[in-house]
Amino acid sequence: MPIRQLPEDLINRIAAGEVVERPASVIKELVENSIDAGARRIVVTTAGGGKALMRIEDDGHGMDRGDLVLSVERHATSKLTEDELDDIRTLGFRGEALASIGSVAELSICSRTAQAESGLRIDVRNGVRSGPVPQAMNRGTIVEVKNLFAKVPARLKFLKSDRAEAAAITDVLKRLAMANPSVHFVLQGSDRSASNWPAVTGAGALEARLAQVIGDDFAQNAVALATERHGVTVAGLAGLPTYTRANSLSQFYFVNGRSVRDKVLVGAIRAAYADFTFRDRFPVVALYLAIDPAEVDVNVHPAKAELRFRDAGAVRSAVIRAIGEALTAAGFKASTTVAEDVLGAFTAPAYAAPAPAYAETDGRFAGYDRPSTYREGNPFAPTYRQPENLDGFNEPSARIEVEPAQLTEYPLGTARAQMFDNFIIAQNGEGLLLVDQHAAHERLVYERFKAQLASGPVPSQAQLIPLVVELPEEDCARLEEAASELERFGLYLELFGPRAIAVRETPALLGNTDIDGLVRDLADGLAEWDSTAALSDRMESIIARMACHGSVRSGRRLRVDEMNALLRDMEATPHSGQCIHGRPTYVELKKKDIERLFGRSR
């Protein structure tokens, strides 16, 4: 078959297949044009999930006749001052969006500059242009897109329901609003409830916009990012490790003001939170990167949704360091949602209490027509005796011990009791705290392990008599192969026959730990990792297993001084608000929350 030149309308429709995937991609292209035009207010109106109507109105610079005519031509753009793709400082630059949209929909553009006496209107109906003609309007641009893919039924049938397409448009506009706090965004239409995100400027503008879009809850449970490393400036908010979601849809990435999807950034977030979250939980993050445009290629995807960093390692390092420093500065802070979950767990009894027989009626008790027999001198009247001691519970799993009042000045307060031999009840100046002693101490031991490893091998203590642990032959072989590397962690092992391991020294930090359980746990880990050569890369997993066995166990009763010492260590240790598995180590209930439980709130 001979080669032939494709007709212009077919070329445009092929290009539209790359740029115009669904209504949301149309909204993205058009709103980015409005932002590049200097708009301070953008109103988006949709109908039928965007399939029937998309209308974008802005107050930007507008276009004159020449620009308006060229705007619907392929590869015509005002975004590149020179023919150089290594220095892109605008959101749009390919010059394909309007031409592609006009080839698969009914497109109308009205625009007016500040100097013009009136506006102009140009129409494109499935690739055929008409106009421009005069149009009465204010300064700015109005773009209408109707009946998307009406003439391309093969594309139309692959679109989702109106509700799903409307939700995709909302997500796109949210990301654009998050990237541009100084722009006022309005999203409205017959297929949705209206959203309004007023412009915010000055100090704290980014946090205010994120609170508008994601919610106040995120802003209250996140730490600010503000670092510069390797020429990469990192800003934004990173959620506390105990503030997570079941999926990654609440992770937002912006590079030079552009919302992107990038594997480098996703991997950096995963690595930064590796010590703090469950494997099936995802932190909430809004990450903003500023980098020299010459160091990033945004021209690798037609829709500009993906990019490529020249030095991906430097970007990854900058992100991990920024989040690590911010979470370390947060110290023992835990998210407020933990307390809200606890309050939600308090529910009214499932049974209905019977009506009391002593309800007053006309000054007498209901059910009694004669004066009460509960009178002084009645030998059959029941007696009530004031308890002799109210300072503690008789229940063996609860112990009350009172400390000096000044200890309530500490952030985590002073220990008041231990419940069920695992939970410390503490009081500070603002409310009540419940502390999981095992989870908290597990984090403390883990952080001490990391600190010791950073300065060299972990100190060990010799066993008076080596402990012999019997294991399957294959587990013994794995432990023997890893023995030299395990010595870095203060654990000295040697083979004791084909099915036993002798433990000569253990990490001093663990004290009198469960050595048998520790060795078996490490053997299970080596079997799972299936590689001893890269054992050093599993440092976090190894010390996490050791910390778990070396921490204060559930079921151990603590003295009041031990409980307070644990609270003071938590206050001085970064990341102590969550254990190494991502669970919260403590819950704080404010006084007003407790009063609300008893109906005393005002």
C-alpha positions as CSV (number, residue, x, y, z in Angstrom):
1,M,0.0,0.0,0.0
2,P,1.5,3.4,-1.0
3,I,2.2,6.1,1.6
4,R,-0.3,9.0,1.5
5,Q,-0.7,12.3,3.3
6,L,-3.6,12.1,5.8
7,P,-6.3,14.8,5.6
8,E,-6.3,17.6,8.1
9,D,-9.5,16.6,9.9
10,L,-8.2,13.1,10.4
11,I,-4.8,14.4,11.7
12,N,-6.7,16.6,14.2
13,R,-8.9,13.6,15.4
14,I,-5.8,11.5,15.9
15,A,-4.2,14.2,17.9
16,A,-7.4,14.6,19.9
17,G,-7.1,10.9,20.8
18,E,-3.9,11.7,22.6
19,V,-4.9,15.0,24.2
20,V,-8.7,14.7,24.7
21,E,-9.3,11.4,26.6
22,R,-12.4,12.5,28.5
23,P,-14.2,15.7,29.6
24,A,-11.8,16.1,32.5
25,S,-8.9,16.4,30.1
26,V,-10.7,19.1,28.2
27,I,-11.2,21.0,31.5
28,K,-7.6,20.6,32.4
29,E,-6.3,22.1,29.1
30,L,-8.7,25.0,29.1
31,V,-8.3,26.0,32.7
32,E,-4.5,25.8,32.3
33,N,-4.9,28.3,29.4
34,S,-6.8,30.6,31.6
35,I,-4.1,30.4,34.3
36,D,-1.4,31.1,31.7
37,A,-3.5,34.1,30.6
38,G,-3.2,35.7,34.1
39,A,-6.8,35.0,35.2
40,R,-7.6,35.8,38.8
41,R,-11.1,34.3,38.7
42,I,-12.1,31.1,36.8
43,V,-15.7,29.8,36.6
44,V,-16.3,26.3,35.3
45,T,-19.8,25.1,34.4
46,T,-20.7,21.6,33.3
47,A,-23.7,19.5,32.3
48,G,-24.1,15.8,31.7
49,G,-20.7,15.1,33.2
50,G,-19.1,17.5,30.7
51,K,-20.3,15.5,27.7
52,A,-23.2,17.9,27.0
53,L,-21.5,21.2,28.1
54,M,-18.3,22.5,29.5
55,R,-18.0,26.3,29.9
56,I,-14.9,28.1,31.2
57,E,-15.0,31.8,31.9
58,D,-12.0,33.8,33.0
59,D,-10.9,37.4,33.5
60,G,-7.5,37.0,31.9
61,H,-5.7,39.1,29.3
62,G,-8.0,37.9,26.5
63,M,-7.1,37.6,22.7
64,D,-7.2,40.0,19.8
65,R,-8.4,39.0,16.3
66,G,-5.1,37.6,15.1
67,D,-4.5,35.5,18.3
68,L,-8.1,34.2,18.3
69,V,-7.9,32.9,14.7
70,L,-4.5,31.3,15.4
71,S,-5.6,29.7,18.7
72,V,-7.6,27.0,17.0
73,E,-4.8,26.1,14.6
74,R,-2.6,23.1,15.3
75,H,0.8,23.8,16.8
76,A,0.1,27.5,17.4
77,T,1.0,28.8,20.8
78,S,2.0,31.9,22.7
79,K,3.6,30.0,25.5
80,L,7.1,29.6,24.0
81,T,9.0,32.9,23.5
82,E,11.7,31.0,21.7
83,D,11.9,27.6,20.0
84,E,13.3,26.0,23.0
85,L,11.7,23.1,25.0
86,D,14.3,23.1,27.8
87,D,13.0,26.2,29.5
88,I,9.2,25.8,29.8
89,R,7.6,28.1,32.4
90,T,4.0,27.9,31.5
91,L,1.4,25.1,31.8
92,G,0.6,24.9,28.1
93,F,3.1,24.9,25.3
94,R,2.2,22.2,22.7
95,G,-0.4,24.2,20.8
96,E,-2.7,21.2,20.2
97,A,-5.5,21.5,22.8
98,L,-8.0,23.9,21.1
99,A,-7.5,22.4,17.6
100,S,-7.9,18.8,19.0
101,I,-11.1,19.8,21.0
102,G,-12.6,21.5,17.9
103,S,-12.2,18.4,15.9
104,V,-14.3,16.2,18.2
105,A,-16.8,18.7,19.6
106,E,-18.7,22.0,19.1
107,L,-16.2,24.6,20.2
108,S,-16.9,28.3,20.7
109,I,-14.4,30.9,22.0
110,C,-15.3,34.5,22.9
111,S,-12.5,36.8,24.0
112,R,-11.8,40.5,24.6
113,T,-8.6,42.3,25.5
114,A,-8.6,45.3,27.9
115,Q,-7.9,47.7,24.9
116,A,-10.7,46.4,22.6
117,E,-14.1,48.1,22.4
118,S,-15.9,44.7,22.2
119,G,-15.1,41.0,22.1
120,L,-14.9,38.6,19.3
121,R,-16.4,35.1,18.8
122,I,-15.1,32.2,16.8
123,D,-16.8,28.8,16.3
124,V,-15.4,25.4,15.4
125,R,-17.9,22.7,14.5
126,N,-16.1,19.3,14.3
127,G,-13.1,20.8,12.6
128,V,-14.8,23.5,10.5
129,R,-14.1,27.1,11.6
130,S,-16.4,30.1,11.3
131,G,-15.9,33.7,12.4
132,P,-14.7,35.7,14.1
133,V,-17.7,37.9,14.7
134,P,-18.3,40.7,17.3
135,Q,-19.5,39.6,20.8
136,A,-20.5,41.8,23.7
137,M,-18.6,40.7,26.8
138,N,-16.2,41.8,29.6
139,R,-12.5,41.5,29.4
140,G,-11.3,37.9,29.4
141,T,-12.2,34.7,27.6
142,I,-15.2,32.4,27.5
143,V,-14.8,28.9,26.1
144,E,-17.8,26.6,25.5
145,V,-17.5,22.9,24.5
146,K,-20.7,21.1,23.6
147,N,-21.6,17.5,22.6
148,L,-18.1,16.0,23.1
149,F,-17.5,13.0,20.8
150,A,-21.0,13.3,19.3
151,K,-19.5,12.7,15.9
152,V,-17.1,10.1,17.2
153,P,-19.4,7.4,18.7
154,A,-16.6,4.9,19.1
155,R,-15.0,7.3,21.6
156,L,-18.3,8.3,23.2
157,K,-19.2,4.8,24.2
158,F,-16.0,4.4,26.2
159,L,-16.9,7.4,28.5
160,K,-18.2,6.5,31.9
161,S,-21.5,7.6,33.5
162,D,-22.3,11.3,34.0
163,R,-21.6,11.1,37.7
164,A,-18.2,9.4,37.2
165,E,-17.2,12.0,34.5
166,A,-18.3,14.8,36.8
167,A,-16.3,13.4,39.6
168,A,-13.2,13.3,37.4
169,I,-13.7,17.0,36.5
170,T,-13.9,17.8,40.1
171,D,-10.7,16.0,40.8
172,V,-8.9,17.9,38.0
173,L,-10.1,21.3,39.2
174,K,-9.2,20.5,42.8
175,R,-5.6,19.9,41.7
176,L,-5.5,23.0,39.7
177,A,-6.9,25.0,42.6
178,M,-4.3,23.5,45.0
179,A,-1.5,24.5,42.6
180,N,-2.8,28.1,42.3
181,P,-3.9,29.5,45.7
182,S,-4.1,33.1,44.3
183,V,-6.8,32.2,41.8
184,H,-10.5,32.1,42.7
185,F,-12.1,28.9,41.4
186,V,-15.8,28.2,41.0
187,L,-17.2,24.9,39.9
188,Q,-20.9,24.7,39.2
189,G,-23.5,23.0,36.9
190,S,-26.7,21.0,36.7
191,D,-24.8,17.8,37.3
192,R,-23.2,18.7,40.6
193,S,-23.3,20.7,43.8
194,A,-21.4,23.9,43.5
195,S,-17.8,24.3,44.8
196,N,-16.3,27.7,45.6
197,W,-12.6,28.2,46.5
198,P,-11.8,31.9,47.0
199,A,-8.3,33.2,46.3
200,V,-5.9,33.3,49.2
201,T,-2.7,35.3,49.4
202,G,0.1,36.2,51.8
203,A,1.7,34.1,54.5
204,G,-0.1,30.8,54.9
205,A,-1.8,31.0,51.6
206,L,-0.9,27.4,50.6
207,E,-2.1,25.9,53.9
208,A,-5.3,27.9,53.6
209,R,-6.0,26.7,50.0
210,L,-5.2,23.1,51.0
211,A,-7.7,23.4,53.9
212,Q,-10.3,24.7,51.4
213,V,-9.9,21.8,49.0
214,I,-8.9,18.8,51.1
215,G,-10.4,20.0,54.4
216,D,-9.5,21.6,57.7
217,D,-8.9,18.1,59.1
218,F,-5.8,17.6,56.9
219,A,-4.4,21.0,57.7
220,Q,-4.7,20.3,61.4
221,N,-3.1,16.9,61.2
222,A,-0.1,17.7,58.9
223,V,3.3,19.2,59.2
224,A,4.7,21.9,56.9
225,L,7.5,21.1,54.5
226,A,10.1,23.8,53.7
227,T,13.6,22.7,52.7
228,E,16.0,23.2,49.8
229,R,18.5,20.5,48.7
230,H,20.4,19.7,45.5
231,G,18.7,22.6,43.8
232,V,15.2,21.2,44.6
233,T,12.9,23.3,46.9
234,V,10.3,21.2,48.7
235,A,7.2,22.8,50.2
236,G,3.6,21.7,51.1
237,L,2.0,19.6,53.8
238,A,2.7,16.0,54.9
239,G,0.1,14.2,57.0
240,L,1.1,12.8,60.4
241,P,1.8,9.0,60.2
242,T,-1.4,8.3,62.1
243,Y,-3.5,10.3,59.6
244,T,-3.7,7.9,56.6
245,R,-6.1,6.6,53.9
246,A,-6.9,3.2,52.5
247,N,-5.6,4.3,49.0
248,S,-3.2,6.8,47.4
249,L,-5.8,9.1,46.0
250,S,-5.1,11.7,48.6
251,Q,-1.5,12.1,47.5
252,F,-0.9,15.2,45.4
253,Y,2.3,16.1,43.5
254,F,3.1,19.4,41.9
255,V,6.3,20.3,40.0
256,N,6.8,24.0,39.1
257,G,3.1,24.6,39.5
258,R,2.0,21.6,37.4
259,S,0.0,18.7,38.8
260,V,1.9,15.5,37.8
261,R,2.1,11.7,38.3
262,D,5.6,10.5,38.8
263,K,7.1,7.2,40.0
264,V,10.1,8.9,41.6
265,L,7.9,11.1,43.8
266,V,5.6,8.1,44.7
267,G,8.6,6.1,45.7
268,A,10.0,8.9,47.7
269,I,6.8,9.2,49.7
270,R,6.7,5.5,50.3
271,A,10.3,5.5,51.6
272,A,9.8,8.6,53.8
273,Y,6.9,6.9,55.6
274,A,8.3,3.4,55.6
275,D,9.0,3.4,59.4
276,F,5.6,4.8,60.4
277,T,2.7,3.4,58.5
278,F,1.0,0.1,57.8
279,R,1.8,-1.5,54.5
280,D,-1.9,-1.2,53.4
281,R,-2.2,2.4,54.5
282,F,-1.2,5.6,52.6
283,P,-0.3,9.0,54.1
284,V,-2.0,12.1,52.9
285,V,0.5,14.4,51.2
286,A,0.4,17.6,49.1
287,L,4.0,18.0,47.8
288,Y,5.2,21.0,45.9
289,L,8.6,21.0,44.1
290,A,10.3,24.0,42.6
291,I,13.2,23.0,40.3
292,D,15.1,24.6,37.4
293,P,13.0,24.0,34.3
294,A,16.1,22.8,32.5
295,E,16.4,19.9,35.0
296,V,12.9,18.5,34.2
297,D,11.4,17.3,30.9
298,V,7.6,17.9,30.8
299,N,7.3,17.0,27.2
300,V,7.2,13.2,27.6
301,H,3.4,12.9,27.6
302,P,0.8,14.5,25.3
303,A,-1.4,15.6,28.2
304,K,1.7,16.8,30.2
305,A,0.6,14.5,33.1
306,E,4.0,12.8,33.4
307,L,7.6,14.2,33.4
308,R,11.2,13.1,33.7
309,F,13.8,14.4,36.1
310,R,17.4,14.8,34.9
311,D,18.7,13.8,38.3
312,A,15.9,11.6,39.8
313,G,18.2,10.6,42.8
314,A,18.6,14.2,43.9
315,V,14.8,14.8,43.8
316,R,14.1,11.6,45.7
317,S,16.7,12.5,48.4
318,A,15.3,16.1,48.8
319,V,11.8,14.8,49.3
320,I,12.7,12.1,51.8
321,R,14.8,14.5,53.8
322,A,12.1,17.2,53.8
323,I,9.5,14.8,55.1
324,G,11.9,13.2,57.6
325,E,12.9,16.5,59.1
326,A,9.3,17.7,59.3
327,L,8.1,14.5,61.0
328,T,11.0,14.6,63.4
329,A,10.2,18.2,64.3
330,A,6.6,17.0,65.1
331,G,8.0,14.8,67.8
332,F,5.4,12.7,69.6
333,K,2.4,14.5,68.0
334,A,-0.4,12.2,66.9
335,S,-3.4,13.0,64.7
336,T,-6.6,14.3,66.3
337,T,-8.6,11.8,64.3
338,V,-7.4,9.1,66.7
339,A,-9.3,10.8,69.6
340,E,-12.3,11.3,67.3
341,D,-12.4,7.5,66.6
342,V,-12.3,6.8,70.3
343,L,-15.1,9.2,71.0
344,G,-17.1,7.6,68.2
345,A,-16.6,4.2,69.9
346,F,-18.5,5.4,73.0
347,T,-22.1,4.5,72.3
348,A,-25.3,4.4,74.4
349,P,-26.3,1.0,75.9
350,A,-28.2,-1.2,73.5
351,Y,-30.9,-1.9,76.1
352,A,-33.6,0.5,77.2
353,A,-33.6,1.2,80.9
354,P,-37.0,0.8,82.6
355,A,-38.7,3.9,83.8
356,P,-37.9,4.6,87.5
357,A,-40.6,3.8,90.0
358,Y,-39.6,6.9,92.0
359,A,-40.6,9.6,89.6
360,E,-42.1,12.4,91.5
361,T,-45.8,13.3,91.2
362,D,-47.3,16.0,93.4
363,G,-44.5,15.8,95.8
364,R,-44.8,12.0,96.3
365,F,-43.1,9.0,94.8
366,A,-45.0,7.3,92.0
367,G,-46.6,4.0,93.2
368,Y,-46.9,5.1,96.8
369,D,-50.1,6.7,98.3
370,R,-48.8,6.8,101.8
371,P,-45.8,8.5,103.4
372,S,-42.5,6.8,102.6
373,T,-41.5,4.0,105.0
374,Y,-37.9,5.0,104.5
375,R,-37.8,6.9,107.7
376,E,-35.5,7.1,110.6
377,G,-36.0,4.3,113.0
378,N,-37.5,1.8,110.5
379,P,-35.6,-1.4,111.2
380,F,-36.5,-2.8,107.7
381,A,-35.3,0.2,105.8
382,P,-32.3,-0.4,103.6
383,T,-29.1,1.3,104.8
384,Y,-26.4,3.2,102.8
385,R,-22.9,3.4,104.0
386,Q,-20.2,5.8,102.7
387,P,-17.2,3.8,101.3
388,E,-14.2,4.0,103.6
389,N,-11.7,4.3,100.7
390,L,-12.4,5.8,97.2
391,D,-8.7,6.3,96.3
392,G,-8.5,3.2,94.1
393,F,-10.3,0.3,92.5
394,N,-10.4,-3.2,94.0
395,E,-10.2,-4.7,90.5
396,P,-6.7,-6.2,90.2
397,S,-6.3,-4.9,86.6
398,A,-6.6,-1.3,87.6
399,R,-4.2,0.6,89.8
400,I,-4.4,4.3,90.8
401,E,-1.3,6.2,91.8
402,V,-1.2,9.9,92.3
403,E,1.8,12.1,91.4
404,P,2.5,15.7,92.2
405,A,0.2,18.2,90.4
406,Q,3.1,19.9,88.7
407,L,3.7,16.9,86.4
408,T,0.5,17.8,84.5
409,E,2.5,20.6,83.0
410,Y,4.3,18.1,80.8
411,P,2.7,17.6,77.3
412,L,1.9,13.9,78.1
413,G,1.1,14.7,81.7
414,T,1.6,12.4,84.7
415,A,0.6,8.7,85.1
416,R,-2.5,8.2,87.1
417,A,-3.3,4.5,86.6
418,Q,-2.5,1.4,84.7
419,M,-5.4,-0.5,83.2
420,F,-5.3,-4.1,82.1
421,D,-1.6,-4.2,82.7
422,N,-0.9,-2.5,79.4
423,F,-2.6,0.9,79.2
424,I,-1.3,3.9,81.1
425,I,-3.9,6.5,82.1
426,A,-2.2,9.9,82.3
427,Q,-3.5,13.5,82.9
428,N,-2.1,16.7,81.6
429,G,-3.4,20.3,82.0
430,E,-5.9,19.9,79.1
431,G,-7.3,16.4,79.4
432,L,-6.9,12.6,79.7
433,L,-4.4,10.4,77.8
434,L,-4.4,6.7,77.2
435,V,-1.0,5.3,76.4
436,D,-0.2,1.8,75.0
437,Q,2.9,1.0,76.9
438,H,4.1,-1.8,74.6
439,A,3.6,0.2,71.4
440,A,5.2,3.3,72.9
441,H,8.3,1.5,74.2
442,E,8.6,-0.4,70.9
443,R,9.1,2.9,69.1
444,L,11.6,4.2,71.8
445,V,13.7,1.1,71.4
446,Y,13.5,1.3,67.7
447,E,14.8,4.9,67.6
448,R,17.6,4.1,70.0
449,F,18.6,1.2,67.8
450,K,18.8,3.5,64.8
451,A,20.8,6.0,66.7
452,Q,23.3,3.4,67.8
453,L,23.6,1.9,64.3
454,A,24.4,5.3,62.9
455,S,27.4,5.6,65.2
456,G,28.7,2.1,64.7
457,P,28.0,-1.5,65.7
458,V,25.3,-1.9,68.4
459,P,26.8,-2.6,71.9
460,S,26.2,-6.2,73.0
461,Q,26.0,-8.1,76.2
462,A,27.4,-11.7,76.6
463,Q,25.3,-14.5,77.8
464,L,26.7,-16.3,80.9
465,I,25.6,-19.5,79.2
466,P,24.9,-19.4,75.5
467,L,21.3,-20.1,74.7
468,V,20.6,-22.8,72.2
469,V,17.6,-22.5,70.0
470,E,16.5,-25.5,68.0
471,L,15.3,-24.7,64.5
472,P,14.7,-26.5,61.1
473,E,17.9,-27.1,59.2
474,E,17.2,-24.6,56.5
475,D,16.5,-21.8,59.0
476,C,19.8,-22.6,60.8
477,A,21.6,-22.4,57.4
478,R,20.2,-18.9,56.7
479,L,21.1,-17.6,60.2
480,E,24.6,-19.0,59.9
481,E,25.0,-17.2,56.5
482,A,23.8,-13.9,58.0
483,A,25.7,-14.2,61.3
484,S,28.5,-11.8,60.3
485,E,26.1,-9.1,59.3
486,L,23.9,-9.6,62.4
487,E,26.9,-8.8,64.5
488,R,26.4,-5.2,63.5
489,F,23.1,-5.3,65.4
490,G,24.7,-6.7,68.5
491,L,23.5,-10.3,67.9
492,Y,26.2,-13.0,67.9
493,L,25.2,-16.4,66.6
494,E,26.9,-19.6,65.7
495,L,25.8,-22.9,64.4
496,F,25.3,-25.6,67.1
497,G,24.8,-28.7,65.2
498,P,22.7,-29.0,62.0
499,R,19.4,-28.1,63.7
500,A,20.4,-25.6,66.4
501,I,21.8,-22.1,66.8
502,A,23.8,-20.9,69.9
503,V,23.2,-17.3,70.9
504,R,26.4,-16.0,72.6
505,E,25.7,-12.2,72.8
506,T,22.6,-10.1,72.4
507,P,22.0,-6.3,72.0
508,A,22.6,-4.6,75.3
509,L,19.7,-2.3,74.5
510,L,17.2,-5.2,74.7
511,G,18.0,-6.2,78.2
512,N,16.5,-9.5,79.3
513,T,14.6,-10.1,76.1
514,D,12.9,-13.1,74.7
515,I,15.9,-14.5,72.9
516,D,14.2,-17.6,71.6
517,G,11.4,-15.6,70.1
518,L,13.8,-13.1,68.6
519,V,15.9,-15.7,66.8
520,R,12.9,-17.5,65.4
521,D,11.4,-14.2,64.2
522,L,14.6,-13.3,62.4
523,A,14.7,-16.7,60.8
524,D,11.2,-16.2,59.5
525,G,12.3,-12.8,58.1
526,L,15.3,-14.3,56.3
527,A,13.1,-16.9,54.8
528,E,10.7,-14.2,53.6
529,W,13.4,-11.9,52.2
530,D,15.1,-14.9,50.5
531,S,18.4,-13.0,50.4
532,T,21.1,-12.6,52.9
533,A,23.5,-10.8,50.6
534,A,21.3,-7.7,50.8
535,L,20.7,-8.0,54.6
536,S,22.0,-4.5,55.2
537,D,19.2,-3.1,53.0
538,R,16.8,-4.7,55.5
539,M,18.1,-2.7,58.4
540,E,14.7,-1.2,59.3
541,S,13.0,-4.6,59.2
542,I,15.7,-6.2,61.4
543,I,15.8,-3.6,64.1
544,A,11.9,-3.4,64.0
545,R,11.8,-7.1,64.9
546,M,14.4,-6.6,67.6
547,A,12.6,-3.6,69.0
548,C,9.4,-5.5,69.2
549,H,11.0,-8.3,71.3
550,G,12.9,-5.8,73.5
551,S,10.0,-3.5,74.4
552,V,7.9,-3.5,77.5
553,R,5.5,-6.4,77.0
554,S,1.7,-6.2,77.4
555,G,0.7,-7.6,80.7
556,R,3.6,-6.2,82.7
557,R,2.7,-4.1,85.7
558,L,4.7,-0.9,86.0
559,R,5.4,1.3,89.0
560,V,4.3,4.9,88.8
561,D,7.9,6.1,88.3
562,E,8.4,3.7,85.4
563,M,5.2,4.9,83.8
564,N,6.3,8.6,84.1
565,A,9.7,7.8,82.8
566,L,8.1,6.2,79.7
567,L,6.0,9.4,79.2
568,R,9.1,11.6,79.5
569,D,11.0,9.4,77.0
570,M,8.1,9.7,74.5
571,E,8.2,13.5,74.8
572,A,11.9,13.5,74.0
573,T,11.8,11.0,71.1
574,P,10.8,11.8,67.5
575,H,8.0,9.8,65.9
576,S,6.9,8.4,69.3
577,G,3.2,9.2,68.4
578,Q,3.0,5.9,66.5
579,C,4.6,2.5,66.9
580,I,6.8,0.9,64.2
581,H,3.7,-0.7,62.7
582,G,1.9,2.6,62.2
583,R,-0.5,2.3,65.1
584,P,-1.0,5.3,67.5
585,T,0.9,5.0,70.8
586,Y,-1.5,7.3,72.7
587,V,-4.9,8.9,72.5
588,E,-5.6,12.3,74.0
589,L,-9.2,13.3,75.1
590,K,-9.6,16.9,75.8
591,K,-11.6,17.9,78.8
592,K,-14.4,19.3,76.6
593,D,-14.5,15.9,74.8
594,I,-15.0,14.0,78.1
595,E,-17.7,16.5,79.2
596,R,-19.4,15.9,75.8
597,L,-19.6,12.2,76.6
598,F,-21.6,13.0,79.7
599,G,-23.8,15.5,78.0
600,R,-22.2,18.5,79.8
601,S,-21.0,20.3,76.7
602,R,-22.4,23.8,76.3
